[in-house]
Each structure stands twice: as structure tokens, then as C-alpha cells.
Amino acid sequence: MNWLTGTTAGKMLYAFLISMLPVGELRVGLPLAIAKGLPLYLALPACIIGNMLPVPFIIIFIKKVFAWLRRYWPWMNRVVTAMENRADNKGETVKRYGPWGLLLFVAIPAPGTGAWTGALIAALLDMKLKQAVPIIFVGVCIAAAIMTAATLGAIHLF
């Protein structure tokens, strides 16, 4: 991995790519970027942009992707249904509290939350792109602030 993280640009790309991935997202990308020595003023935008990049594509295309998977790979039906059920269960907060629920859901850096699941919930609830993306963006920024504080606090402990 040294070939990628040996330069500042490589560290930014590393942070960007890690933050794009589901599950870990920015919650993993930001601490790793800081641990690799990337300055915070470069790590934050790289991680936030990386975390946000998949969001509009998820909102726009995920239902079509799920339908395609079910049609051409029937064995994926169980996986797709599990993902939909998980998002639906987590979407109850969003249904109850509306945009504020989505914001809190994305902002709290806990397992099973974040921009990917927030975008999936927004898509399954038929939220409009221009409504969901800004809410998810603010949530990602709040999560970035929380992760920055947690990461810098942990560094000072050790």
C-alpha cells in the first residue's frame, strides 16, 4: 500500500476511495487518512467528497439495480430483499421524523448508518434527489466532525 500512500496526492486518493466504500465510509476513511499523516485540511474534503460521490447514483439507480439483479440473477433475490428490509427497518425513523430523521441517521457514525444506507432509505422512500442529497451532505459533514473529534481525541490519548 506504500505505493499509494507514499505521496500527499496518494494519501488523498486513498482517503477518497476508502470513504466511497459501503459500511466503513468516512467513519473508516477519515481516521485512516489522519493515521497515514494526511493533514486534516486535506483529509476532510477527500473523505467527504468520497463519501458523497455514490449518493446520487444510489438514489437514482438502486431500484433499477435491484430489479435487474432479481431478473437476471434470481439467486440474489434473498440478498436484495435483506437489504431492502434492513433499509426499511432503519427508515422507520426517517418516516417518523422526515428529513430530520434522515439527517440524524446519516450523521451518527454508528454501524449500519451513513450515507450509503441513508441514500438507500431515501430511494426506497421515493425522496427527491434535490431534497435527499443536501440532507445527506449535512449528515456526512456532521459525521466528519464527530469522527475528527474522536480520532484526534484518540491520538492524544496514545
DSSP file (Angstrom, degrees, kcal/mol; ACC not computed):
  #  RESIDUE AA STRUCTURE BP1 BP2  ACC     N-H-->O    O-->H-N    N-H-->O    O-->H-N    TCO  KAPPA ALPHA  PHI   PSI    X-CA   Y-CA   Z-CA
    1    1 A M    >>        0   0    0      0, 0.0     4,-2.2     0, 0.0     3,-1.2   0.000 360.0 360.0 360.0 -11.4    0.0    0.0    0.0
    2    2 A N  H 3>  +     0   0    0      1,-0.3     4,-0.7     2,-0.2     5,-0.1   0.804 360.0  64.7 -62.3 -29.4    3.1    2.2    0.3
    3    3 A W  H 34 S+     0   0    0      1,-0.2    -1,-0.3     2,-0.2     4,-0.1   0.814 111.0  37.3 -63.5 -28.4    2.9    2.9   -3.5
    4    4 A L  H X4 S+     0   0    0     -3,-1.2     3,-0.6     1,-0.1    10,-0.2   0.858 122.0  40.4 -89.5 -40.1   -0.4    4.6   -2.9
    5    5 A T  H 3< S+     0   0    0     -4,-2.2    -2,-0.2     1,-0.2    -3,-0.1   0.215  87.1  94.5 -98.5  16.2    0.2    6.4    0.4
    6    6 A G  T 3< S+     0   0    0     -4,-0.7     2,-0.3    -5,-0.2    -1,-0.2   0.648  87.0  43.1 -80.9 -14.5    3.7    7.5   -0.3
    7    7 A T  S <> S-     0   0    0     -3,-0.6     4,-2.4     1,-0.1     5,-0.2  -0.843  86.2-114.4-125.8 163.8    2.7   10.9   -1.5
    8    8 A T  H  > S+     0   0    0     -2,-0.3     4,-2.3     2,-0.2     5,-0.2   0.918 119.2  49.9 -62.5 -43.5    0.1   13.5   -0.4
    9    9 A A  H  > S+     0   0    0      1,-0.2     4,-2.4     2,-0.2    -1,-0.2   0.899 110.9  50.3 -62.4 -39.8   -1.9   13.0   -3.5
   10   10 A G  H  > S+     0   0    0      2,-0.2     4,-2.6     1,-0.2    -1,-0.2   0.889 109.2  50.7 -65.3 -39.6   -1.8    9.3   -3.0
   11   11 A K  H  X S+     0   0    0     -4,-2.4     4,-2.5     2,-0.2    -2,-0.2   0.888 110.6  49.8 -65.1 -38.3   -3.0    9.7    0.6
   12   12 A M  H  X S+     0   0    0     -4,-2.3     4,-2.6     2,-0.2    -2,-0.2   0.922 111.7  47.7 -65.4 -43.1   -5.8   11.9   -0.6
   13   13 A L  H  X S+     0   0    0     -4,-2.4     4,-2.9     2,-0.2     5,-0.2   0.909 111.5  51.3 -62.5 -42.3   -6.8    9.3   -3.2
   14   14 A Y  H  X S+     0   0    0     -4,-2.6     4,-2.6   -10,-0.2     5,-0.2   0.930 112.2  45.7 -58.5 -48.7   -6.6    6.5   -0.6
   15   15 A A  H  X S+     0   0    0     -4,-2.5     4,-2.1     1,-0.2    -2,-0.2   0.903 113.7  50.3 -62.5 -42.5   -8.9    8.5    1.8
   16   16 A F  H  X S+     0   0    0     -4,-2.6     4,-0.9     2,-0.2    -2,-0.2   0.933 113.5  44.3 -60.5 -49.4  -11.3    9.3   -1.1
   17   17 A L  H >X S+     0   0    0     -4,-2.9     4,-0.8     1,-0.2     3,-0.5   0.908 113.2  49.4 -67.1 -43.7  -11.5    5.6   -2.2
   18   18 A I  H >< S+     0   0    0     -4,-2.6     3,-0.8     1,-0.2     7,-0.4   0.900 109.9  52.8 -61.6 -40.0  -11.9    4.2    1.3
   19   19 A S  H 3< S+     0   0    0     -4,-2.1     7,-0.3     1,-0.2    -1,-0.2   0.703 102.2  60.1 -71.4 -19.1  -14.6    6.8    2.1
   20   20 A M  H << S+     0   0    0     -4,-0.9    -1,-0.2    -3,-0.5    -2,-0.2   0.728  85.9  97.0 -76.4 -22.8  -16.5    5.7   -1.1
   21   21 A L  S <X S-     0   0    0     -3,-0.8     4,-1.2    -4,-0.8    95,-0.1  -0.371  79.5-112.7 -73.3 143.9  -16.9    2.1    0.1
   22   22 A P  T  4 S+     0   0    0      0, 0.0     2,-2.0     0, 0.0     3,-0.3  -0.257  92.5  20.5 -68.0 164.9  -20.1    1.0    1.8
   23   23 A V  T  4 S+     0   0    0      1,-0.2    89,-0.2    90,-0.1    90,-0.2  -0.504 129.9  40.0  76.2 -68.4  -20.1    0.0    5.5
   24   24 A G  T >> S+     0   0    0     -2,-2.0     3,-0.9    -6,-0.1     4,-0.8   0.940  80.6 148.0 -75.1 -47.9  -16.9    1.8    6.6
   25   25 A E  H >X S-     0   0    0     -4,-1.2     4,-2.5    -7,-0.4     3,-1.2  -0.077  77.3 -20.5  48.8-143.7  -17.4    5.0    4.6
   26   26 A L  H 3> S+     0   0    0     -7,-0.3     4,-2.4     1,-0.3    -1,-0.2   0.774 130.6  72.4 -65.6 -27.6  -16.0    8.2    6.1
   27   27 A R  H <4 S+     0   0    0     -3,-0.9    -1,-0.3     1,-0.2    -2,-0.2   0.787 113.8  25.7 -60.9 -26.7  -16.0    6.6    9.5
   28   28 A V  H <X S+     0   0    0     -3,-1.2     4,-2.0    -4,-0.8    -2,-0.2   0.783 119.8  57.4-100.3 -41.1  -13.1    4.5    8.4
   29   29 A G  H  X S+     0   0    0     -4,-2.5     4,-2.5   -11,-0.2    -3,-0.2   0.892 104.8  49.8 -60.7 -44.2  -11.6    6.7    5.7
   30   30 A L  H  X S+     0   0    0     -4,-2.4     4,-2.4     2,-0.2     5,-0.2   0.944 112.1  44.6 -67.0 -49.5  -11.0    9.8    7.9
   31   31 A P  H  > S+     0   0    0      0, 0.0     4,-2.5     0, 0.0    -1,-0.2   0.902 115.5  49.7 -61.0 -37.4   -9.2    8.0   10.8
   32   32 A L  H  X S+     0   0    0     -4,-2.0     4,-2.1     2,-0.2    -2,-0.2   0.913 110.0  50.5 -65.9 -40.8   -7.1    6.1    8.3
   33   33 A A  H  <>S+     0   0    0     -4,-2.5     5,-2.5     2,-0.2     4,-0.2   0.922 113.3  45.1 -61.9 -44.1   -6.2    9.3    6.4
   34   34 A I  H ><5S+     0   0    0     -4,-2.4     3,-1.4     1,-0.2    -1,-0.2   0.903 111.8  52.4 -67.2 -40.4   -5.2   11.0    9.6
   35   35 A A  H 3<5S+     0   0    0     -4,-2.5    -1,-0.2     1,-0.3    -2,-0.2   0.834 105.1  56.0 -63.7 -32.0   -3.2    7.9   10.7
   36   36 A K  T 3<5S-     0   0    0     -4,-2.1    -1,-0.3    -5,-0.2    -2,-0.2   0.507 125.4-104.4 -78.1  -3.4   -1.4    7.9    7.3
   37   37 A G  T < 5 +     0   0    0     -3,-1.4    -3,-0.2     1,-0.3    -2,-0.1   0.595  67.1 152.3  94.2  11.8   -0.3   11.5    8.1
   38   38 A L      < -     0   0    0     -5,-2.5    -1,-0.3    -6,-0.2    -2,-0.1  -0.631  51.5-111.8 -75.9 127.8   -2.7   13.4    5.7
   39   39 A P    >>  -     0   0    0      0, 0.0     4,-2.8     0, 0.0     3,-1.7  -0.261  22.0-119.4 -59.6 147.1   -3.3   16.9    7.1
   40   40 A L  H 3> S+     0   0    0      1,-0.3     4,-2.6     2,-0.2    -2,-0.1   0.853 111.6  61.1 -57.7 -38.4   -6.8   17.4    8.4
   41   41 A Y  H 34 S+     0   0    0      1,-0.2    -1,-0.3     2,-0.2    -3,-0.0   0.691 115.6  34.5 -67.1 -16.6   -7.5   20.2    5.9
   42   42 A L  H <> S+     0   0    0     -3,-1.7     4,-1.7     2,-0.1    -2,-0.2   0.727 115.4  55.4-100.3 -34.1   -6.9   17.7    3.0
   43   43 A A  H  X S+     0   0    0     -4,-2.8     4,-2.6     2,-0.2     5,-0.3   0.915 103.3  55.3 -66.8 -43.3   -8.3   14.6    4.7
   44   44 A L  H  X S+     0   0    0     -4,-2.6     4,-2.8     1,-0.2     5,-0.3   0.951 110.8  40.9 -60.0 -53.7  -11.7   16.2    5.4
   45   45 A P  H  > S+     0   0    0      0, 0.0     4,-2.6     0, 0.0     5,-0.3   0.910 115.4  52.1 -63.4 -37.8  -12.6   17.2    1.8
   46   46 A A  H  X S+     0   0    0     -4,-1.7     4,-2.1     1,-0.2    -2,-0.2   0.925 115.4  41.2 -61.5 -43.5  -11.2   14.0    0.3
   47   47 A C  H  X S+     0   0    0     -4,-2.6     4,-2.5     2,-0.2    -1,-0.2   0.898 115.6  48.8 -73.2 -40.9  -13.3   11.9    2.7
   48   48 A I  H  X S+     0   0    0     -4,-2.8     4,-2.1    -5,-0.3    -2,-0.2   0.941 115.0  44.4 -65.6 -46.4  -16.5   14.0    2.4
   49   49 A I  H  X S+     0   0    0     -4,-2.6     4,-2.2    -5,-0.3    -2,-0.2   0.925 114.5  50.1 -63.8 -43.5  -16.4   14.0   -1.4
   50   50 A G  H  < S+     0   0    0     -4,-2.1    -1,-0.2    -5,-0.3    -2,-0.2   0.893 112.5  47.0 -60.5 -40.2  -15.5   10.3   -1.5
   51   51 A N  H  < S+     0   0    0     -4,-2.5     4,-0.3     1,-0.2    -1,-0.2   0.848 116.3  44.5 -70.6 -33.7  -18.4    9.5    0.9
   52   52 A M  H >< S+     0   0    0     -4,-2.1     3,-1.2    -5,-0.2    -2,-0.2   0.764  92.1  81.2 -82.5 -26.5  -20.9   11.7   -1.1
   53   53 A L  T 3X S+     0   0    0     -4,-2.2     4,-0.5     1,-0.3    -1,-0.2   0.864  94.7  44.0 -53.4 -44.7  -20.0   10.6   -4.6
   54   54 A P  H 3> S+     0   0    0      0, 0.0     4,-2.4     0, 0.0    -1,-0.3   0.733  94.1  85.5 -73.0 -18.4  -22.0    7.4   -4.6
   55   55 A V  H <> S+     0   0    0     -3,-1.2     4,-2.5    -4,-0.3     5,-0.2   0.901  89.3  42.7 -55.2 -55.1  -25.1    9.0   -3.0
   56   56 A P  H  > S+     0   0    0      0, 0.0     4,-2.4     0, 0.0    -1,-0.2   0.888 115.0  51.9 -61.8 -35.1  -26.9   10.5   -6.1
   57   57 A F  H  X S+     0   0    0     -4,-0.5     4,-2.7     2,-0.2     5,-0.3   0.886 110.1  48.9 -66.7 -38.2  -26.2    7.3   -8.1
   58   58 A I  H  X S+     0   0    0     -4,-2.4     4,-2.1     2,-0.2     5,-0.3   0.945 112.7  47.5 -64.5 -47.6  -27.7    5.2   -5.3
   59   59 A I  H  < S+     0   0    0     -4,-2.5     4,-0.3    -5,-0.2    -2,-0.2   0.905 120.0  38.4 -61.4 -41.9  -30.8    7.4   -5.1
   60   60 A I  H  < S+     0   0    0     -4,-2.4     4,-0.2    -5,-0.2    -2,-0.2   0.903 130.1  22.6 -76.8 -41.9  -31.3    7.4   -8.8
   61   61 A F  H  X S+     0   0    0     -4,-2.7     4,-2.6    -5,-0.2     3,-0.3   0.579  89.8  92.9-109.2 -11.0  -30.4    3.8   -9.8
   62   62 A I  H  X S+     0   0    0     -4,-2.1     4,-2.8    -5,-0.3     5,-0.2   0.863  89.2  50.2 -62.9 -37.1  -30.7    1.5   -6.8
   63   63 A K  H  > S+     0   0    0     -5,-0.3     4,-2.3    -4,-0.3    -1,-0.3   0.904 113.3  46.9 -65.2 -38.7  -34.3    0.4   -7.5
   64   64 A K  H  > S+     0   0    0     -3,-0.3     4,-2.4    -4,-0.2    -2,-0.2   0.887 112.3  50.2 -68.8 -38.6  -33.3   -0.4  -11.1
   65   65 A V  H  X S+     0   0    0     -4,-2.6     4,-2.8     2,-0.2    -2,-0.2   0.926 111.0  49.1 -64.0 -44.8  -30.2   -2.3  -10.0
   66   66 A F  H  X S+     0   0    0     -4,-2.8     4,-2.4    -5,-0.2    -2,-0.2   0.923 112.2  48.1 -61.0 -44.2  -32.3   -4.3   -7.5
   67   67 A A  H  X S+     0   0    0     -4,-2.3     4,-2.1     2,-0.2    -1,-0.2   0.906 112.3  49.7 -62.7 -41.4  -34.9   -5.1  -10.3
   68   68 A W  H  X S+     0   0    0     -4,-2.4     4,-2.9     2,-0.2     5,-0.5   0.925 110.4  49.9 -63.9 -45.0  -32.1   -6.1  -12.7
   69   69 A L  H  X S+     0   0    0     -4,-2.8     4,-2.2     1,-0.2     7,-0.4   0.919 111.9  48.0 -59.8 -44.1  -30.5   -8.3  -10.0
   70   70 A R  H  < S+     0   0    0     -4,-2.4    -1,-0.2    -5,-0.2    -2,-0.2   0.879 115.6  45.0 -64.5 -37.2  -33.8  -10.1   -9.3
   71   71 A R  H  < S+     0   0    0     -4,-2.1    -2,-0.2    -5,-0.2    -1,-0.2   0.931 126.7  24.8 -74.5 -45.8  -34.5  -10.6  -13.0
   72   72 A Y  H  < S+     0   0    0     -4,-2.9    -3,-0.2     1,-0.2    -2,-0.2   0.686 132.1  34.6 -98.4 -19.8  -31.1  -11.8  -14.2
   73   73 A W    ><  +     0   0    0     -4,-2.2     3,-2.9    -5,-0.5     4,-0.3  -0.633  64.7 174.9-131.1  75.1  -29.6  -13.3  -11.0
   74   74 A P  G >  S+     0   0    0      0, 0.0     3,-1.8     0, 0.0     4,-0.3   0.780  76.3  67.8 -55.6 -28.3  -32.6  -14.7   -9.2
   75   75 A W  G 3  S+     0   0    0      1,-0.3     3,-0.4     2,-0.1     4,-0.3   0.696  91.9  62.9 -66.1 -16.1  -30.3  -16.2   -6.5
   76   76 A M  G <> S+     0   0    0     -3,-2.9     4,-2.9    -7,-0.4     5,-0.3   0.536  76.5  92.2 -82.2  -7.5  -29.6  -12.5   -5.5
   77   77 A N  H <> S+     0   0    0     -3,-1.8     4,-2.9    -4,-0.3     5,-0.2   0.891  83.4  51.7 -54.5 -42.7  -33.2  -12.0   -4.5
   78   78 A R  H  > S+     0   0    0     -3,-0.4     4,-2.1    -4,-0.3    -1,-0.2   0.905 112.1  45.8 -62.4 -42.5  -32.6  -13.0   -0.9
   79   79 A V  H  > S+     0   0    0     -4,-0.3     4,-2.3     2,-0.2    -2,-0.2   0.932 114.7  47.3 -66.1 -46.6  -29.7  -10.6   -0.6
   80   80 A V  H  X S+     0   0    0     -4,-2.9     4,-2.6     1,-0.2    -2,-0.2   0.919 112.3  49.6 -62.5 -44.6  -31.6   -7.7   -2.2
   81   81 A T  H  X S+     0   0    0     -4,-2.9     4,-2.9    -5,-0.3    -1,-0.2   0.904 109.7  51.6 -61.8 -41.3  -34.7   -8.4   -0.1
   82   82 A A  H  X S+     0   0    0     -4,-2.1     4,-2.5    -5,-0.2    -1,-0.2   0.910 110.8  48.2 -62.0 -42.1  -32.5   -8.4    3.1
   83   83 A M  H  X S+     0   0    0     -4,-2.3     4,-2.5     2,-0.2    -2,-0.2   0.914 113.0  47.8 -64.6 -42.7  -31.0   -5.0    2.1
   84   84 A E  H  X S+     0   0    0     -4,-2.6     4,-2.7     2,-0.2    -2,-0.2   0.916 112.9  48.2 -64.1 -43.1  -34.5   -3.6    1.4
   85   85 A N  H  X S+     0   0    0     -4,-2.9     4,-2.7     2,-0.2    -2,-0.2   0.906 111.6  49.8 -64.3 -41.7  -35.8   -4.9    4.7
   86   86 A R  H  X S+     0   0    0     -4,-2.5     4,-2.3    -5,-0.2     5,-0.2   0.933 113.9  44.9 -62.3 -46.2  -32.8   -3.5    6.6
   87   87 A A  H  X S+     0   0    0     -4,-2.5     4,-1.9     1,-0.2    -2,-0.2   0.887 112.7  52.3 -65.0 -38.6  -33.2   -0.1    5.0
   88   88 A D  H  < S+     0   0    0     -4,-2.7     4,-0.4     2,-0.2    -2,-0.2   0.914 109.9  48.3 -64.7 -42.5  -37.0   -0.3    5.6
   89   89 A N  H >< S+     0   0    0     -4,-2.7     3,-1.1     1,-0.2     4,-0.3   0.926 116.1  43.0 -62.7 -44.8  -36.5   -1.0    9.3
   90   90 A K  H >X S+     0   0    0     -4,-2.3     3,-0.9     1,-0.2     4,-0.6   0.765 105.3  66.3 -71.7 -24.3  -34.0    1.8    9.6
   91   91 A G  H 3X S+     0   0    0     -4,-1.9     4,-3.0     1,-0.2    -1,-0.2   0.586  76.9  84.8 -73.7  -9.9  -36.2    4.0    7.5
   92   92 A E  H <> S+     0   0    0     -3,-1.1     4,-2.3    -4,-0.4    -1,-0.2   0.897  89.5  51.0 -59.4 -39.1  -38.9    4.0   10.2
   93   93 A T  H <> S+     0   0    0     -3,-0.9     4,-3.0    -4,-0.3     5,-0.2   0.909 111.0  48.2 -62.1 -42.1  -37.0    6.9   11.9
   94   94 A V  H  X S+     0   0    0     -4,-0.6     4,-2.2     7,-0.2     7,-0.3   0.906 111.2  50.1 -66.4 -41.0  -37.0    8.8    8.7
   95   95 A K  H  < S+     0   0    0     -4,-3.0    -1,-0.2     1,-0.2    -2,-0.2   0.901 115.7  43.7 -62.0 -39.4  -40.7    8.1    8.1
   96   96 A R  H  < S+     0   0    0     -4,-2.3    -2,-0.2    -5,-0.2    -1,-0.2   0.915 129.1  23.6 -73.1 -44.1  -41.4    9.3   11.6
   97   97 A Y  H >< S-     0   0    0     -4,-3.0     3,-1.0     1,-0.3     4,-0.3   0.414  92.0-151.9-108.2   0.5  -39.2   12.4   11.7
   98   98 A G  T >X S-     0   0    0     -4,-2.2     4,-1.6    -5,-0.2     3,-0.8  -0.338  70.3  -5.4  66.7-142.2  -38.9   13.2    8.0
   99   99 A P  H 3> S+     0   0    0      0, 0.0     4,-2.6     0, 0.0    -1,-0.2   0.833 134.2  58.5 -57.4 -34.3  -35.8   15.0    6.8
  100  100 A W  H <> S+     0   0    0     -3,-1.0     4,-2.5     1,-0.2     5,-0.2   0.877 104.2  52.1 -64.2 -35.5  -34.5   15.4   10.4
  101  101 A G  H <> S+     0   0    0     -3,-0.8     4,-2.4    -4,-0.3    -7,-0.2   0.903 110.0  47.6 -64.8 -41.6  -34.6   11.6   10.8
  102  102 A L  H  X S+     0   0    0     -4,-1.6     4,-2.3    -8,-0.2     5,-0.2   0.915 111.3  51.7 -65.3 -42.2  -32.6   11.1    7.7
  103  103 A L  H  X S+     0   0    0     -4,-2.6     4,-2.6     1,-0.2    -2,-0.2   0.945 113.3  43.3 -58.9 -50.0  -30.1   13.8    8.8
  104  104 A L  H  X S+     0   0    0     -4,-2.5     4,-2.0     1,-0.2    -1,-0.2   0.890 111.3  55.6 -64.1 -38.8  -29.6   12.2   12.2
  105  105 A F  H  < S+     0   0    0     -4,-2.4     9,-0.7    -5,-0.2     5,-0.3   0.916 115.3  37.5 -60.7 -43.2  -29.4    8.7   10.7
  106  106 A V  H  < S+     0   0    0     -4,-2.3    -2,-0.2     7,-0.2    -1,-0.2   0.862 114.8  55.7 -75.6 -36.3  -26.6    9.8    8.4
  107  107 A A  H  < S+     0   0    0     -4,-2.6    -2,-0.2    -5,-0.2    39,-0.2   0.816  87.5  81.2 -71.1 -32.4  -24.8   12.0   11.0
  108  108 A I  S  < S-     0   0    0     -4,-2.0     2,-2.1    -5,-0.2    35,-0.1  -0.651  77.2-142.6 -81.3 112.0  -24.4    9.5   13.8
  109  109 A P        +     0   0    0      0, 0.0    -1,-0.1     0, 0.0    -2,-0.1  -0.484  52.3 129.1 -78.4  80.7  -21.4    7.4   12.9
  110  110 A A    >   -     0   0    0     -2,-2.1     3,-1.9    -5,-0.3   -83,-0.1  -0.863  69.0 -75.8-126.4 160.9  -22.6    4.0   14.1
  111  111 A P  T 3  S+     0   0    0      0, 0.0     3,-0.1     0, 0.0   -87,-0.1  -0.340 118.4  21.0 -58.0 134.7  -22.6    0.6   12.4
  112  112 A G  T 3  S+     0   0    0      1,-0.4     2,-0.2   -89,-0.2   -22,-0.0   0.452 108.5  91.8  86.8   1.1  -25.4    0.4    9.9
  113  113 A T    <   +     0   0    0     -3,-1.9    -1,-0.4   -90,-0.2     2,-0.2  -0.613  47.2  85.2-113.9 178.9  -25.8    4.1    9.4
  114  114 A G  S  > S-     0   0    0     -9,-0.7     4,-2.5    -2,-0.2     5,-0.2  -0.663  86.3 -49.5 123.0-175.5  -24.2    6.5    7.0
  115  115 A A  H  > S+     0   0    0     -2,-0.2     4,-2.8     2,-0.2     5,-0.2   0.874 126.0  52.8 -67.2 -40.8  -24.5    8.0    3.5
  116  116 A W  H  > S+     0   0    0      2,-0.2     4,-2.3     1,-0.2    -1,-0.2   0.961 116.1  38.2 -62.0 -52.0  -25.0    4.6    1.7
  117  117 A T  H  > S+     0   0    0      1,-0.2     4,-2.8     2,-0.2    -1,-0.2   0.887 115.8  54.2 -68.4 -37.2  -27.8    3.4    3.9
  118  118 A G  H  X S+     0   0    0     -4,-2.5     4,-2.6     2,-0.2    -1,-0.2   0.905 109.8  47.3 -60.5 -41.5  -29.2    6.9    4.0
  119  119 A A  H  X S+     0   0    0     -4,-2.8     4,-2.4     2,-0.2    -2,-0.2   0.891 111.5  50.9 -66.8 -39.5  -29.3    7.1    0.2
  120  120 A L  H  X S+     0   0    0     -4,-2.3     4,-2.6    -5,-0.2    -2,-0.2   0.923 111.5  47.5 -62.8 -44.1  -30.9    3.6    0.1
  121  121 A I  H  X S+     0   0    0     -4,-2.8     4,-1.9     2,-0.2    -2,-0.2   0.934 111.3  51.0 -61.6 -46.2  -33.6    4.7    2.5
  122  122 A A  H  <>S+     0   0    0     -4,-2.6     5,-3.0     1,-0.2    -2,-0.2   0.901 112.1  47.5 -58.5 -41.5  -34.2    7.9    0.6
  123  123 A A  H ><5S+     0   0    0     -4,-2.4     3,-1.4     1,-0.2    -1,-0.2   0.924 111.9  48.2 -66.8 -44.5  -34.5    5.9   -2.6
  124  124 A L  H 3<5S+     0   0    0     -4,-2.6    -1,-0.2     1,-0.3    -2,-0.2   0.768 112.1  50.1 -69.4 -24.2  -36.9    3.4   -1.1
  125  125 A L  T 3<5S-     0   0    0     -4,-1.9    -1,-0.3    -5,-0.2    -2,-0.2   0.331 113.9-120.8 -92.5   7.1  -39.0    6.2    0.4
  126  126 A D  T < 5 +     0   0    0     -3,-1.4    -3,-0.2     1,-0.2     2,-0.2   0.836  48.9 171.6  57.4  36.8  -39.1    7.9   -3.1
  127  127 A M      < -     0   0    0     -5,-3.0    -1,-0.2    -6,-0.2     2,-0.1  -0.510  37.6-107.7 -72.1 145.4  -37.4   11.1   -1.8
  128  128 A K    >>  -     0   0    0     -2,-0.2     4,-2.8     1,-0.1     3,-1.0  -0.463  20.9-122.9 -72.9 146.3  -36.4   13.5   -4.5
  129  129 A L  H 3> S+     0   0    0      1,-0.3     4,-2.5     2,-0.2    -1,-0.1   0.901 111.2  54.2 -56.1 -45.5  -32.7   13.9   -5.3
  130  130 A K  H 34 S+     0   0    0      1,-0.2    -1,-0.3     2,-0.2    -2,-0.0   0.668 114.5  41.9 -70.7 -14.6  -32.7   17.6   -4.6
  131  131 A Q  H <> S+     0   0    0     -3,-1.0     4,-1.0     2,-0.1    -2,-0.2   0.846 118.5  42.4 -91.4 -43.9  -34.2   17.0   -1.2
  132  132 A A  H  X S+     0   0    0     -4,-2.8     4,-2.8     1,-0.2     5,-0.3   0.904 106.1  58.7 -73.7 -43.0  -32.2   14.0   -0.1
  133  133 A V  H  X S+     0   0    0     -4,-2.5     4,-2.8    -5,-0.2     5,-0.2   0.918 106.6  46.1 -60.3 -47.6  -28.7   14.9   -1.3
  134  134 A P  H  > S+     0   0    0      0, 0.0     4,-2.4     0, 0.0    -1,-0.2   0.902 114.3  49.3 -62.1 -37.5  -28.4   18.2    0.8
  135  135 A I  H  X S+     0   0    0     -4,-1.0     4,-2.2     2,-0.2    -2,-0.2   0.935 113.3  45.7 -64.6 -45.7  -29.7   16.4    3.9
  136  136 A I  H  X S+     0   0    0     -4,-2.8     4,-2.7     2,-0.2    -1,-0.2   0.892 110.8  54.8 -64.3 -39.3  -27.3   13.5    3.4
  137  137 A F  H  X S+     0   0    0     -4,-2.8     4,-2.4    -5,-0.3    -2,-0.2   0.933 108.9  46.5 -60.3 -46.9  -24.4   16.0    2.8
  138  138 A V  H  X S+     0   0    0     -4,-2.4     4,-2.3     1,-0.2    -1,-0.2   0.909 112.5  51.5 -62.6 -40.8  -25.1   17.8    6.1
  139  139 A G  H  X S+     0   0    0     -4,-2.2     4,-2.6     1,-0.2    -2,-0.2   0.902 109.2  49.8 -61.5 -41.2  -25.3   14.5    7.8
  140  140 A V  H  X S+     0   0    0     -4,-2.7     4,-2.4     2,-0.2    -2,-0.2   0.898 110.1  51.2 -64.2 -40.4  -21.9   13.4    6.3
  141  141 A C  H  X S+     0   0    0     -4,-2.4     4,-2.0     2,-0.2    -2,-0.2   0.898 110.9  47.8 -64.5 -39.9  -20.4   16.7    7.4
  142  142 A I  H  X S+     0   0    0     -4,-2.3     4,-2.4     2,-0.2    -2,-0.2   0.920 111.8  49.9 -65.4 -43.3  -21.6   16.2   11.0
  143  143 A A  H  X S+     0   0    0     -4,-2.6     4,-2.9     1,-0.2    -2,-0.2   0.886 109.1  53.2 -61.1 -38.0  -20.3   12.6   11.0
  144  144 A A  H  X S+     0   0    0     -4,-2.4     4,-2.4     2,-0.2    -1,-0.2   0.901 108.8  48.9 -63.7 -40.5  -17.0   14.0    9.7
  145  145 A A  H  X S+     0   0    0     -4,-2.0     4,-2.4     2,-0.2    -2,-0.2   0.916 113.1  47.1 -64.7 -42.7  -16.9   16.5   12.7
  146  146 A I  H  X S+     0   0    0     -4,-2.4     4,-2.6     1,-0.2    -2,-0.2   0.929 114.2  46.6 -64.2 -45.3  -17.7   13.7   15.1
  147  147 A M  H  X S+     0   0    0     -4,-2.9     4,-2.9     2,-0.2     5,-0.2   0.860 110.7  53.0 -67.1 -35.3  -15.1   11.4   13.6
  148  148 A T  H  X S+     0   0    0     -4,-2.4     4,-2.9    -5,-0.2     5,-0.3   0.951 111.8  45.2 -62.8 -48.7  -12.5   14.2   13.6
  149  149 A A  H  X S+     0   0    0     -4,-2.4     4,-2.2     1,-0.2    -2,-0.2   0.916 116.0  46.4 -61.0 -43.6  -13.0   14.8   17.3
  150  150 A A  H  X S+     0   0    0     -4,-2.6     4,-2.3     2,-0.2    -2,-0.2   0.916 115.0  46.4 -65.9 -42.7  -13.0   11.1   18.1
  151  151 A T  H  X S+     0   0    0     -4,-2.9     4,-2.3     2,-0.2    -2,-0.2   0.944 115.7  43.9 -67.0 -47.9   -9.8   10.5   16.0
  152  152 A L  H  X S+     0   0    0     -4,-2.9     4,-1.8    -5,-0.2    -1,-0.2   0.862 114.0  51.9 -66.5 -34.3   -7.9   13.5   17.3
  153  153 A G  H  X S+     0   0    0     -4,-2.2     4,-1.1    -5,-0.3    -1,-0.2   0.900 110.2  48.4 -66.3 -39.8   -9.0   12.7   20.9
  154  154 A A  H  X S+     0   0    0     -4,-2.3     4,-1.3     1,-0.2    -2,-0.2   0.877 108.5  54.3 -67.2 -37.4   -7.8    9.1   20.5
  155  155 A I  H  < S+     0   0    0     -4,-2.3     3,-0.3     1,-0.2    -1,-0.2   0.900 107.7  50.1 -62.9 -40.0   -4.5   10.2   19.1
  156  156 A H  H  < S+     0   0    0     -4,-1.8    -1,-0.2     1,-0.2    -2,-0.2   0.748 104.4  58.9 -72.1 -23.1   -4.0   12.4   22.1
  157  157 A L  H  <        0   0    0     -4,-1.1    -1,-0.2     1,-0.2    -2,-0.2   0.844 360.0 360.0 -70.7 -32.4   -4.8    9.5   24.5
  158  158 A F     <        0   0    0     -4,-1.3    -2,-0.2    -3,-0.3    -1,-0.2   0.424 360.0 360.0-102.9 360.0   -1.9    7.5   23.0
